[in-house]
């Protein structure tokens, strides 16, 4: 492994300082996780799936974000400047100290509780994190970008000679001078970055066209490269998202553009008209979702396991999309889930619905009486779901 970072790399803190535990919290903000947990990705100090929202204890603060990879999770806030990681760390994708656990495929390195990852300098903060199957990308306030984990198809952005980085390693010469990263999105094997000048850069697996037009029969993009996108005239990108083998873009006036594999109809089934006043733009592994200001969810693509929203879904204020499921917060303040819920990521299953959840209201949130909290934010990952709340009397939302 080569270290190209221009600033001293943070020393991973020992896992004993991890901060997940199951007990009551004095804070008015609380966070809950549920779903797939075989590698500790829920941060609840064990490796069993859970079907009900279970409380974990990283620091909860305003502007909190949850980012998920294949089997690892990050929680961070721009206020604190520190990230916390849990889950599969076999290739260093969590960038923390972890334990070695025997498995059917040899051994894996995992952590089951959230452990801090310090910024790369005392004056820097983590501004954004995105994660793929076995890799992670960190955007720092010092205008540097770092990667870690496993990247056999260019996922690390560090060139063809570096396919594994077990500690944070700076991606050289990115972003370009006089630009900043305004949005970043990763899927299973590729990453997109929208820059302040409106250009989109990407790296990773591009063999299905998810990284635009590649020359000379190339399949993988080994470092951040300006994408050659055949966009409609006057199309100004306002939002980006990444699916398993496709990339999608949306303009400020709600026009969608999709590139890559059309296996699930994400290109041929996209809206023929613009979706003005959109509020959120997201993708799962095989479907794309738009949440409108009025609360409707427009989605297209793979729906074989209930991934597309049901027709009678209540109007939503918030939307989060995982690999093959989605969750939302209604204007009524309730939490809803739909899609492929085999690991409990859509809540407790019943015999009638099997693994597919058409939509349901999740109750309760691990010991909080309904009406005593408001949902401040949600996130969804690879068969995992996340909810953070604030006490009703202190809420400003």
Order of alpha helices (4+ residues) and beta strands (2+ residues): beta-beta-beta-beta-beta-beta-beta-beta-beta-beta-beta-beta-beta-beta-beta-beta-beta-beta-beta-beta-beta-beta-beta-beta-beta-beta-beta
